[in-house]
């Protein structure tokens, strides 16, 4: 037994010796003594390496042994040092500027610059290098940092000094806003499948949050024709070696150099025209193979980027073998500003330990991202050994300072003190903004709406108040599920009618149950195309009462469930008593010579009921499928991602006669197919919605049970995929069958970006076509043209149906 224990002890000690790692560290500087930020440090003939930080400091941990270590940075000569690591070592490196020679290259006046032939060769090889790696895995490390560089003392009445103290900024409102690190295992399979599993995560100032860093999002692949970085600009960016790049770029040969036996050509790229989605800077191409060696590019506002002033992109490739080169380092550096705020920062990614022949299962790529509990619990000892980029002194201080703040923020006394400040009930809040009583520690809140925001006007109720209170409490922190309760009271001061309702949403395992009961004044069009605020404004200021209403007493229940992946279904049932309402008020501020219309949209001059008082019992079954099962997994649960394909929605509503005294008897089958923002590359995005339906049985159908549509009759409208620009709110509703289609094309500025002065506003051109046909309204068509700026839209539209129903008008969507 003793011999066995001795053997085990010997083996453990031996394994410990073999696994011993040492650290090579130091600073990388240029020949003037200034640090070189984010220089690359690699073990020669491997994909193992690290990067210097913004102060030029580096740290590389490897097992004991002898190595050739490469030190390189874009624009500098590579240096190689042989080291024998048997203990931790410090090695400082000085890199000399790279000199790019023009020897043996003759550039004559009037002749084409030799850069063009190099670029043509790179373009010819683009698809080869795009598709040569069928799959791979890699270990990634990402650091993200954003800093506030300047800020006003006050903004919109808020004390920025106070907010800055809470965020850990200095007395001048400057400092780090966001600092995070993460490690992930990244897997890739052609054509565009990614799976990423986060190994560790650290966020300064929070012990619970997970990093926003995603290696699968932080990608630059100039072998792709277009770089579609969502949200950065209105149009995708064109690669300097795209198939059509020669139409967008000018090229200039800046010389060549040699590195590790390879000849590297330095090419300057500049846009042919301003305000095109193009890069500026340098691209480095290997001679003969015409691969990308590295890039040093930047974007400005003239490239069409939003919210930022400049973005600099640096990327370095390394050879894994004689045939394959892969990225080893990628860095985005950015700055911008608005309303007196100035900010800047960077994201840097280090890739190592590539495997270009992994055994991967295509089914595993349904999970795009996986973040498990505990990845944000790694201690400082772990990070000191794991991070390939050393922290700067500023970053160390930020972690230390905000760790204290984080512990304080997560304590019950602190959370209670914050709640005490913000939960104060005042008359101003009660009237103007509403009251929120939050318990952050218990993760619950009570919200009471503002009184003034609840006041409305319509000709049925006159001035009325529609006041609501909601309560929510987290009942499953792991899956982020909430119990939600609500109550609402509505009273019309002219018709003297009081209504009220209660509602609840209850998650139980994978099901969500809903309940609603009470009474209300509701729109004849169950899609509610006009808001109470819009109708109030239209009535009081323009004496146009577009909204038509009725009285409804009801009890309803529903259950929703995700069947599998992108397939969901719901079932709901409702019992209701529905009564007609007459106009009782005719007040307005202006245009009193104009007459209000009745509450019947088809008999505007007389208060004739559009339906007889009735009872209904109906059951609705609905299912949707988005043709995708891709999802992300967080400790709080699984979340399915929007599909790249259109979404199919099928519904069936059965009106059941006699049950619960019901008067209705009908069967309605509907189906729709829709998709928003389909990318068409440089030509913008396309959105569409196609819907069709038919009453299979319409023995007894009241107007409120009809199929209604999202019409619009005011200059302000709310953009939706299935919305019309000028369709009457009620005329087109049908109890028979229908077919509708909606198409919107956003050109992304492809035309207006070429117009001087106007192009500075980064406007996006819009074209919209809407179509509807029913037995009563055949071939109603709308055409709209206009522009979009951020969320703001302006359209001028024309409608075509017949000689009596053709019109044109402006439509504006303010985005909220």
C-alpha positions in Angstrom: 0.0 0.0 0.0 2.8 2.4 0.9 4.5 1.6 -2.4 1.3 2.4 -4.2 0.9 5.7 -2.5 4.5 6.6 -3.2 4.0 5.8 -6.9 0.8 7.9 -7.0 2.7 10.8 -5.3 5.5 10.5 -7.8 3.2 10.5 -10.8 1.3 13.6 -9.4 4.6 15.5 -8.9 5.8 14.4 -12.3 2.6 15.7 -14.0 2.9 19.0 -12.1 6.5 19.4 -13.4 5.5 18.6 -16.9 2.5 21.0 -16.7 4.6 23.9 -15.2 4.2 27.1 -17.1 6.3 30.2 -17.0 5.6 33.8 -18.1 7.6 35.9 -20.5 6.7 39.5 -20.1 8.0 43.0 -21.0 7.3 46.1 -23.0 7.3 46.6 -26.8 8.5 50.0 -27.9 9.6 51.8 -31.0 13.1 53.2 -31.7 12.1 56.5 -30.0 11.1 54.8 -26.8 7.4 55.1 -27.2 5.2 52.0 -26.5 3.7 50.2 -29.4 0.0 49.5 -28.5 -1.3 46.0 -29.2 1.8 44.5 -30.8 1.5 40.8 -31.4 3.7 38.3 -29.6 3.6 34.7 -31.1 5.4 31.4 -30.6 6.9 30.7 -34.0 5.2 28.0 -36.1 2.2 27.9 -33.7 -1.0 29.8 -33.3 -0.3 30.4 -29.6 0.3 34.0 -28.7 -0.8 37.2 -27.0 -1.0 40.9 -27.5 0.5 43.9 -25.8 -1.9 46.3 -24.1 -2.4 50.0 -25.0 0.8 50.8 -23.1 2.9 48.2 -25.0 3.1 45.8 -22.1 2.8 42.1 -22.9 2.7 38.8 -21.1 2.9 35.3 -22.6 2.5 32.1 -20.6 4.0 28.8 -22.0 5.3 25.5 -20.7 9.0 25.4 -19.8 11.3 25.0 -22.8 13.0 26.8 -25.7 11.1 28.9 -28.1 11.5 31.3 -31.0 9.2 34.3 -30.1 8.0 36.6 -32.8 7.3 40.3 -32.0 5.4 42.1 -34.7 3.1 45.1 -35.3 1.7 46.6 -38.5 4.2 49.2 -39.9 7.2 47.7 -37.9 9.9 45.2 -38.7 9.3 41.9 -37.1 11.8 40.8 -34.4 12.6 37.2 -33.3 14.0 36.2 -30.0 15.0 32.8 -28.8 14.2 32.2 -25.2 14.7 29.3 -22.8 12.0 29.4 -20.2 12.9 27.7 -17.0 11.6 30.6 -14.8 9.7 33.8 -15.4 11.6 36.2 -17.6 11.4 39.8 -18.5 12.3 40.7 -22.1 11.8 44.2 -23.5 11.7 44.6 -27.3 12.3 47.5 -29.6 10.8 47.4 -33.1 12.1 49.6 -35.9 9.8 51.1 -38.4 9.3 48.9 -41.5 10.9 50.3 -44.6 8.9 49.4 -47.8 11.2 49.5 -50.8 10.3 50.5 -54.3 13.3 48.7 -55.7 12.8 46.9 -59.1 9.4 48.6 -59.4 9.1 51.2 -62.0 6.2 53.6 -61.8 6.0 55.8 -64.9 3.8 58.8 -65.5 0.7 57.9 -67.4 1.1 54.2 -66.6 -1.2 52.2 -64.4 0.1 51.9 -60.8 1.4 48.4 -60.1 -0.9 48.2 -57.1 -3.8 47.5 -59.5 -2.3 44.3 -60.8 -1.7 43.1 -57.3 -5.3 43.9 -56.3 -6.6 42.1 -59.4 -4.6 39.0 -58.4 -6.0 39.3 -54.9 -9.5 39.6 -56.3 -9.0 36.5 -58.5 -7.9 34.5 -55.4 -10.7 35.9 -53.1 -13.1 33.0 -53.4 -10.3 30.4 -53.0 -9.3 31.8 -49.7 -12.9 32.5 -48.6 -13.7 28.8 -49.0 -10.5 27.0 -48.3 -11.1 26.4 -44.6 -14.3 24.2 -44.4 -14.4 24.3 -40.6 -12.3 25.3 -37.6 -12.2 25.9 -33.8 -10.2 28.5 -32.0 -9.7 29.9 -28.5 -10.6 33.6 -28.4 -10.0 36.4 -25.9 -11.8 39.7 -26.2 -11.3 42.9 -24.2 -13.7 45.8 -24.6 -13.2 49.3 -23.2 -15.2 52.5 -23.6 -14.3 55.8 -21.9 -16.1 59.1 -21.5 -13.6 61.8 -22.6 -15.8 64.8 -21.9 -19.3 65.6 -20.7 -21.4 68.7 -19.7 -22.2 69.3 -16.1 -25.9 69.0 -16.8 -28.0 67.4 -19.6 -31.7 67.7 -19.9 -32.0 68.7 -16.3 -30.0 65.8 -15.0 -26.9 66.3 -12.8 -24.1 64.5 -14.8 -21.7 64.9 -11.9 -24.0 62.8 -9.7 -24.4 60.2 -12.4 -20.7 60.2 -13.0 -20.0 59.5 -9.3 -22.4 56.5 -9.5 -20.5 55.2 -12.6 -17.1 55.7 -11.0 -16.0 58.6 -13.1 -13.6 61.3 -11.8 -14.6 64.9 -10.8 -14.3 66.0 -14.4 -16.8 63.4 -15.5 -14.2 61.4 -17.3 -13.1 57.8 -17.1 -14.0 54.2 -18.0 -17.6 53.6 -18.6 -17.3 49.9 -19.7 -14.5 47.4 -19.2 -14.9 43.8 -19.8 -12.9 40.6 -20.7 -14.1 37.3 -22.0 -12.7 34.0 -23.2 -14.6 31.8 -25.7 -14.3 28.6 -27.7 -15.3 29.5 -31.2 -16.4 26.9 -33.8 -17.1 27.5 -37.5 -18.5 25.5 -40.3 -19.2 26.7 -43.9 -21.1 28.4 -45.3 -21.8 30.6 -42.3 -22.4 28.6 -39.1 -21.0 29.7 -35.8 -21.1 28.3 -32.3 -19.5 30.0 -29.4 -19.2 28.9 -25.8 -18.1 31.5 -23.3 -15.5 30.1 -20.9 -15.1 33.1 -18.7 -16.4 36.6 -18.4 -15.4 39.6 -16.3 -17.2 43.0 -16.2 -15.8 45.9 -14.2 -18.4 47.1 -11.7 -20.6 44.0 -11.7 -20.4 40.6 -10.1 -23.4 39.3 -11.9 -23.3 40.7 -15.4 -22.0 38.9 -18.5 -19.8 40.5 -21.0 -21.3 41.8 -24.2 -18.2 40.5 -26.1 -19.0 38.0 -28.8 -16.2 36.6 -31.0 -18.9 35.5 -33.5 -20.0 39.2 -33.8 -16.5 40.7 -33.9 -15.6 39.5 -37.4 -13.8 41.1 -40.3 -13.4 39.0 -43.4 -12.3 41.1 -46.4 -12.6 37.9 -48.5 -16.3 38.6 -48.3 -17.4 41.1 -50.9 -19.4 43.0 -48.3 -18.9 43.7 -44.6 -22.4 43.8 -43.2 -21.8 45.2 -39.7 -25.4 45.6 -38.5 -26.3 49.0 -37.0 -23.0 50.6 -38.0 -24.2 52.1 -41.2 -27.2 52.2 -43.6 -25.3 50.1 -46.2 -22.8 47.3 -46.0 -19.1 48.2 -46.5 -17.3 47.2 -49.7 -14.1 45.1 -49.3 -11.0 46.6 -51.0 -10.7 43.2 -52.8 -14.4 42.7 -53.6 -15.3 41.6 -57.1 -16.4 45.1 -57.9 -13.8 46.9 -55.8 -12.1 48.6 -58.7 -15.3 50.6 -59.3 -15.1 52.0 -55.8 -11.4 52.3 -54.8 -8.2 54.0 -56.0 -4.9 52.0 -55.2 -1.3 53.1 -54.8 1.7 50.9 -54.5 3.7 52.0 -51.4 6.5 49.5 -51.6 7.4 46.0 -50.5 9.3 44.2 -47.7 10.3 40.7 -46.7 9.2 38.8 -43.6 9.9 35.1 -42.9 10.8 34.5 -46.5 7.5 36.1 -47.8 7.3 39.3 -49.9 4.7 41.7 -48.6 3.2 44.4 -50.8 1.9 47.5 -49.1 -1.1 49.0 -50.9 -2.8 52.3 -50.1 -6.6 52.3 -50.7 -8.7 55.4 -51.0 -12.4 55.8 -52.1 -13.0 56.9 -55.7 -15.9 59.0 -54.4 -16.9 60.4 -51.0 -19.9 59.1 -49.1 -19.6 55.6 -50.5 -19.5 52.7 -48.0 -15.7 52.3 -48.4 -12.6 52.0 -46.3 -9.4 54.1 -46.3 -5.9 53.1 -45.3 -3.5 50.2 -46.1 -3.9 46.6 -47.1 -0.9 44.3 -47.1 -0.8 41.5 -49.7 1.6 38.6 -50.0 3.4 38.3 -53.3 2.7 35.2 -55.5 -0.1 33.8 -53.2 -1.9 37.1 -53.1 -3.2 36.5 -49.6 -4.1 39.2 -47.1 -1.2 39.5 -44.7 -2.7 42.3 -42.6 -4.9 45.4 -42.8 -4.7 48.9 -41.3 -8.0 50.6 -42.4 -10.3 53.2 -41.1 -13.8 54.6 -41.6 -15.1 58.2 -41.2 -18.5 59.8 -41.4 -18.1 60.1 -45.1 -18.2 56.2 -45.2 -21.8 56.4 -44.0 -21.2 55.2 -40.4 -23.7 56.2 -37.8 -23.2 57.7 -34.3 -19.3 57.6 -34.5 -16.8 59.9 -36.0 -14.0 57.4 -36.9 -13.4 53.7 -36.6 -9.9 52.2 -37.1 -9.6 48.5 -37.9 -6.3 46.6 -37.6 -6.1 42.8 -38.4 -3.1 40.5 -38.6 -3.0 37.0 -40.1 -0.7 34.2 -39.2 0.3 31.0 -41.2 -1.0 27.8 -39.6 0.7 25.7 -42.3 2.0 26.2 -45.8 -1.5 26.7 -47.2 -3.6 28.3 -44.5 -3.5 31.7 -42.9 -5.9 32.7 -40.2 -6.5 35.9 -38.2 -4.4 36.2 -35.0 -5.5 39.7 -33.8 -8.3 42.1 -34.6 -8.8 45.5 -33.1 -11.6 48.1 -33.5 -10.8 51.5 -32.1 -13.5 54.2 -32.2 -14.5 57.7 -31.1 -17.4 60.0 -31.4 -19.6 62.5 -29.6 -22.9 64.3 -29.4 -24.5 67.1 -27.3 -21.3 67.8 -25.5 -20.5 64.2 -24.7 -17.3 62.7 -26.2 -16.3 59.1 -25.9 -13.8 56.6 -27.3 -12.7 53.1 -26.9 -11.8 49.8 -28.5 -12.5 46.1 -28.8 -9.5 43.8 -29.3 -9.7 40.1 -30.0 -6.9 37.5 -29.8 -7.3 34.2 -31.6 -5.1 31.2 -30.8 -5.0 27.4 -30.8 -6.6 26.9 -34.1 -7.8 23.5 -35.3 -8.6 23.5 -39.0 -9.7 19.8 -39.1 -12.1 19.5 -36.1 -14.8 16.9 -35.7 -18.0 19.0 -35.7 -21.6 18.1 -35.8 -23.8 20.4 -37.9 -26.7 20.0 -35.4 -24.6 21.6 -32.7 -24.7 24.9 -34.6 -28.4 25.4 -33.8 -27.0 26.8 -30.5 -25.2 30.0 -31.6 -24.0 31.1 -28.2 -23.7 29.3 -24.8 -23.1 31.1 -21.5 -23.4 28.9 -18.5 -23.7 29.9 -14.8 -20.3 30.4 -13.2 -18.4 31.8 -16.1 -18.4 35.2 -14.4 -17.2 33.8 -11.1 -13.5 33.3 -12.0 -11.2 34.9 -9.5 -8.3 37.3 -10.0 -5.7 34.5 -9.8 -7.4 32.8 -12.8 -7.4 36.0 -14.8 -3.8 36.8 -14.1 -2.8 33.5 -15.7 -5.4 33.5 -18.5 -5.5 36.9 -20.0 -3.2 37.3 -23.0 -3.3 41.1 -22.8 -2.0 42.6 -19.5 -4.1 45.2 -17.8 -3.0 48.8 -17.8 -2.6 50.7 -14.6 -5.8 52.6 -15.4 -7.7 49.3 -16.0 -6.4 47.7 -12.7 -7.6 50.8 -10.8 -11.0 50.6 -12.5 -11.5 47.0 -11.6 -10.5 47.6 -7.9 -12.5 50.8 -7.5 -15.7 49.4 -9.1 -15.4 46.0 -7.3 -16.1 48.0 -4.1 -18.9 49.9 -5.8 -20.4 46.6 -7.2 -20.4 45.0 -3.7 -22.1 48.1 -2.4 -24.7 48.2 -5.2 -25.7 44.6 -4.7 -26.3 44.9 -1.0 -29.8 45.2 0.4 -29.2 48.5 2.3 -27.9 50.2 -0.9 -30.7 48.9 -3.1 -33.2 50.0 -0.4 -31.6 53.4 -0.3 -31.8 53.8 -4.1 -35.4 52.7 -4.0 -36.2 55.2 -1.2 -34.9 58.0 -3.4 -36.7 57.0 -6.6 -39.9 55.7 -5.0 -40.9 59.0 -3.5 -44.5 59.8 -4.3 -45.1 63.4 -5.3 -48.1 65.3 -6.8 -46.0 66.1 -9.9 -45.2 62.4 -10.5 -48.8 61.5 -9.9 -50.0 64.0 -12.4 -47.2 64.1 -15.0 -45.0 61.1 -15.2 -46.6 58.4 -13.1 -45.4 56.6 -10.0 -43.1 53.6 -9.9 -42.5 51.8 -6.6 -39.6 49.4 -7.1 -38.0 46.9 -4.8 -34.8 46.1 -6.5 -33.7 43.5 -3.9 -36.9 41.5 -4.2 -37.0 42.2 -8.0 -40.5 43.6 -8.1 -42.2 46.8 -9.1 -45.6 48.6 -9.0 -46.3 51.1 -11.7 -49.2 53.6 -11.6 -49.7 55.6 -14.8 -49.8 59.4 -14.8 -53.2 61.0 -14.5 -52.7 63.5 -17.3 -51.4 60.8 -19.6 -54.6 58.8 -18.9 -57.0 61.6 -19.9 -58.6 61.2 -23.4 -61.5 62.5 -25.4 -63.9 60.9 -27.9 -67.4 61.7 -28.9 -68.8 58.6 -27.2 -67.5 59.2 -23.7 -66.6 62.9 -23.9 -63.6 63.6 -21.7 -62.6 60.3 -20.0 -59.9 58.9 -17.9 -58.4 55.4 -18.6 -56.1 54.7 -15.6 -54.0 51.6 -15.2 -51.8 50.1 -12.5 -49.4 47.1 -13.1 -47.4 44.9 -10.8 -44.6 42.6 -11.7 -42.4 40.2 -9.7 -39.6 37.9 -10.8 -40.6 34.4 -9.8 -37.9 32.5 -11.7 -34.5 34.3 -11.7 -32.8 31.5 -13.6 -35.2 31.8 -16.6 -36.0 35.5 -16.0 -39.7 34.9 -15.7 -42.1 37.3 -14.2 -45.6 37.2 -12.7 -47.5 40.2 -14.0 -50.8 41.6 -12.7 -52.8 44.6 -14.0 -55.9 46.6 -13.3 -57.6 49.4 -15.2 -60.4 51.8 -14.5 -62.2 53.8 -17.2 -64.8 56.5 -16.7 -66.6 58.7 -19.3 -67.6 62.1 -17.9 -70.2 62.6 -20.6 -71.9 59.2 -20.9 -71.4 58.5 -17.1 -70.3 54.9 -17.8 -67.7 53.2 -15.5 -65.6 50.3 -16.8 -62.9 48.3 -15.2 -60.8 45.2 -15.9 -58.1 43.0 -14.3 -55.4 40.9 -16.1 -52.7 38.4 -15.2 -49.8 36.7 -17.0 -48.5 33.7 -15.2 -45.4 31.6 -16.4 -45.5 28.0 -15.4 -42.6 25.9 -16.6 -42.6 26.2 -20.5 -46.2 27.6 -20.6 -47.5 31.1 -20.2 -51.1 31.5 -19.0 -53.1 34.7 -19.4 -56.3 35.9 -17.9 -58.4 39.0 -18.5 -61.9 40.0 -17.2 -64.0 43.1 -16.9 -65.4 45.7 -19.2 -64.0 48.3 -21.5 -64.8 50.7 -24.3 -63.0 49.3 -27.4 -62.5 50.1 -31.0 -64.7 48.4 -33.7 -61.5 47.6 -35.5 -59.8 45.0 -33.2 -56.4 46.0 -34.6 -56.8 49.4 -32.9 -55.3 51.3 -35.8 -55.6 54.7 -34.1 -54.4 55.4 -30.6 -56.4 57.3 -28.0 -53.9 60.1 -28.1 -54.2 60.5 -31.8 -58.0 60.4 -31.7 -58.1 63.0 -28.8 -55.8 65.3 -30.8 -57.8 64.9 -34.0 -61.1 65.5 -32.2 -60.2 68.5 -30.0 -58.1 70.4 -32.6 -59.5 69.4 -35.9 -63.0 68.1 -35.0 -62.5 64.8 -36.7 -63.6 61.8 -34.6 -62.1 58.9 -36.5 -62.3 56.3 -33.7 -65.6 54.3 -33.5 -66.2 52.5 -30.2 -68.5 50.0 -28.5 -69.1 48.6 -25.0 -67.6 45.2 -24.1 -68.0 43.0 -21.0 -65.8 40.0 -21.2 -63.8 37.1 -19.7 -60.9 35.6 -21.6 -58.1 33.1 -21.0 -55.1 32.0 -23.0 -52.2 29.6 -22.9 -49.0 29.9 -25.1 -46.2 27.4 -25.5 -43.1 26.9 -27.6 -43.6 23.5 -29.2 -40.1 23.1 -30.6 -37.4 25.6 -31.8 -39.0 28.2 -33.9 -42.5 26.7 -33.7 -44.9 28.3 -31.2 -48.6 27.9 -30.6 -51.4 29.5 -28.5 -55.0 28.9 -27.6 -57.4 31.5 -26.3 -61.1 31.7 -25.5 -63.4 34.6 -24.8 -66.9 35.1 -23.7 -68.2 38.7 -24.3 -71.3 40.8 -24.1 -71.1 43.6 -26.8 -73.3 46.7 -26.9 -73.6 49.6 -29.3 -72.8 53.1 -28.0 -74.1 56.5 -29.3 -72.2 59.8 -29.4 -72.8 61.9 -26.2 -70.3 64.8 -26.6 -69.6 67.3 -29.4 -66.9 69.5 -27.9 -63.7 70.8 -29.7 -61.3 73.7 -29.4 -61.4 74.7 -33.1 -63.3 74.1 -36.3 -66.7 74.3 -34.5 -68.4 74.9 -37.8 -67.6 71.4 -38.8 -69.9 68.6 -37.8 -68.8 65.5 -36.0 -69.7 62.2 -37.6 -71.8 59.6 -35.8 -70.3 56.5 -34.1 -71.4 54.4 -37.2 -68.6 54.7 -39.9 -71.1 53.8 -42.6 -73.9 56.2 -41.6 -71.9 59.3 -40.6 -75.0 61.6 -40.3 -77.1 59.6 -37.9 -76.5 57.5 -34.7 -77.7 54.2 -36.2 -76.3 51.1 -34.6 -73.9 49.2 -36.8 -74.8 46.0 -34.9 -77.4 44.7 -32.6 -76.4 44.0 -29.0 -75.1 40.5 -28.8 -73.2 37.8 -26.9 -70.2 35.9 -28.3 -68.1 32.9 -27.4 -65.1 32.3 -29.6 -62.0 30.1 -29.5 -58.8 31.1 -31.4 -55.9 28.7 -32.2 -52.7 30.2 -33.6 -49.4 28.8 -34.6 -46.2 30.4 -36.0 -43.1 29.0 -37.4 -40.0 31.0 -38.4 -38.1 28.2 -40.2 -35.2 28.4 -37.9 -34.2 26.6 -34.6 -31.2 28.8 -33.8 -30.9 29.9 -30.2 -28.6 31.3 -27.5 -28.3 29.8 -24.0 -27.8 31.9 -21.0 -28.1 31.0 -17.3 -31.5 32.6 -17.4 -32.7 30.2 -20.1 -32.8 29.5 -23.8 -33.7 32.4 -26.2 -34.5 31.7 -29.9 -33.1 34.1 -32.4 -34.9 35.9 -35.3 -34.8 33.8 -38.4 -33.2 34.7 -41.7 -36.3 33.3 -43.3 -39.9 34.6 -43.5 -42.2 33.8 -40.6 -45.4 31.8 -41.2 -48.5 32.5 -39.1 -51.7 30.4 -39.3 -54.8 31.1 -37.2 -58.3 29.7 -36.9 -61.1 31.3 -35.0 -64.4 29.5 -34.2 -67.5 31.5 -33.2 -69.7 29.0 -31.3 -73.4 29.5 -31.2 -75.6 28.9 -28.1 -72.6 28.2 -25.7 -72.8 30.8 -22.9 -75.7 32.3 -24.7 -73.6 33.1 -27.7 -75.2 34.6 -30.9 -72.2 34.1 -33.2 -71.6 31.3 -35.7 -68.6 31.5 -37.9 -65.3 29.9 -38.9 -62.4 32.1 -40.0 -59.1 30.7 -41.3 -56.1 33.1 -41.8 -52.5 32.8 -42.9 -49.7 35.3 -43.3 -46.0 35.2 -44.4 -43.8 38.1 -43.5 -40.1 39.2 -43.0 -38.5 42.4 -42.1 -35.1 43.8 -43.3 -34.0 41.2 -45.9 -30.5 42.3 -47.0 -30.0 43.1 -50.7 -26.4 44.1 -50.2 -25.6 47.6 -51.5 -29.1 48.0 -52.7 -30.7 48.2 -49.2 -33.2 46.0 -47.5 -36.6 44.6 -48.4 -39.5 43.9 -46.1 -42.8 42.3 -47.0 -46.1 40.9 -45.5 -48.6 38.7 -47.4 -51.8 37.8 -45.7 -54.9 35.9 -46.8 -58.1 34.6 -45.1 -61.6 33.3 -45.6 -64.7 32.8 -43.6 -65.4 29.2 -44.2 -68.7 29.7 -42.4 -70.3 33.1 -41.8 -73.8 32.1 -40.7 -73.8 34.7 -38.0 -71.0 37.3 -38.0 -71.3 40.7 -36.4 -69.1 43.7 -37.6 -66.8 43.3 -34.6 -66.0 39.8 -35.7 -65.0 40.9 -39.2 -61.4 40.7 -40.5 -60.1 44.2 -40.0 -57.0 46.0 -41.4 -54.5 48.5 -40.2 -55.8 51.6 -42.0 -54.7 55.2 -41.5 -56.4 58.6 -42.2 -54.2 61.1 -40.4 -50.8 62.6 -41.3 -49.2 60.7 -38.4 -49.0 56.9 -38.7 -47.3 54.1 -37.0 -45.2 52.0 -39.4 -45.9 48.3 -39.3 -45.3 45.6 -41.9 -49.1 45.1 -42.5 -50.1 48.8 -42.3 -51.7 50.9 -45.0 -51.0 54.6 -45.6 -54.5 55.9 -46.5 -57.0 53.1 -46.1 -60.2 53.9 -44.2 -60.2 52.4 -40.7 -63.5 50.6 -41.2 -64.7 50.6 -44.8 -62.5 47.7 -46.0 -63.3 45.3 -43.1 -64.8 42.1 -44.5 -66.9 39.1 -43.4 -66.0 37.1 -46.5 -62.5 36.7 -47.8 -59.4 38.8 -48.4 -55.9 39.0 -49.8 -53.4 41.7 -48.7 -49.8 42.4 -49.6 -47.3 44.9 -48.3 -43.8 45.6 -49.6 -41.2 48.2 -48.5 -37.8 48.7 -50.0 -35.2 50.8 -48.1 -32.5 51.8 -50.5 -30.2 52.7 -47.7 -29.0 56.0 -49.3 -27.8 54.6 -52.6 -29.2 57.6 -54.4 -29.3 60.4 -51.9 -25.7 59.7 -50.9 -24.6 61.1 -54.3 -26.4 64.4 -53.8 -24.2 67.2 -52.3 -25.4 68.7 -49.0 -28.3 66.2 -48.7 -25.9 63.3 -48.4 -24.6 64.6 -45.1 -27.9 63.8 -43.5 -27.5 60.1 -44.3 -31.1 59.8 -45.5 -32.4 56.5 -46.7 -34.8 56.3 -49.7 -38.1 54.4 -49.2 -40.5 52.8 -51.6 -43.7 51.3 -50.3 -46.4 49.4 -52.1 -49.6 48.1 -50.4 -52.4 46.0 -51.9 -55.8 44.7 -50.7 -58.7 43.0 -52.4 -62.0 41.8 -50.9 -65.3 41.0 -52.6 -66.5 44.6 -51.7 -63.2 46.4 -52.3 -61.3 45.1 -55.3 -57.7 45.8 -56.1 -57.1 48.7 -53.7 -53.4 49.8 -54.2 -51.1 52.3 -52.5 -47.8 53.6 -53.6 -45.5 55.6 -51.3 -42.1 57.2 -51.8 -40.1 59.1 -49.2 -37.1 58.9 -46.9 -36.0 57.7 -43.5 -33.7 59.4 -41.0 -32.9 57.2 -38.0 -36.4 56.2 -36.8 -38.1 59.2 -38.5 -40.0 58.6 -41.7 -41.7 60.9 -44.3 -43.7 59.5 -47.2 -45.9 60.9 -49.9 -48.5 58.3 -51.0 -51.1 57.7 -53.7 -54.0 55.3 -53.5 -55.7 53.8 -56.5 -59.0 51.9 -56.4 -61.6 53.7 -58.6 -62.3 57.2 -59.6 -64.1 57.9 -56.3 -61.5 56.5 -54.0 -58.2 57.9 -55.4 -56.2 60.3 -53.2 -52.7 61.4 -52.2 -51.3 62.7 -49.0 -48.2 63.0 -46.8 -47.6 60.5 -44.0 -45.1 61.0 -41.1 -43.9 58.4 -38.6 -41.9 60.0 -35.8 -40.6 56.6 -34.6 -42.4 56.2 -31.2 
